[in-house]
Amino acid sequence: MNIVVSKLLTSLLSEKILKAVLLKLGDYFIAKSDNKLDDEIWAEVKKALK
């Protein structure tokens, strides 16, 4: 199932758009989280995606 969703998304959207959406969603969820460890991990993930 995950492979089908992955193929569908990558065929409809470019990798650049998918990364931008993921970054915005991640920023939103991290802002809502009270866990400070999430902030540190998200910073590393953002650095890897850019």
Buried (B, 14 or more C-beta within 10 A) or exposed (E): EEEEEEEEEEEEEEEEEBBEEEBEEBEEEBEEEEEEEBEEEBEEBBEEEE
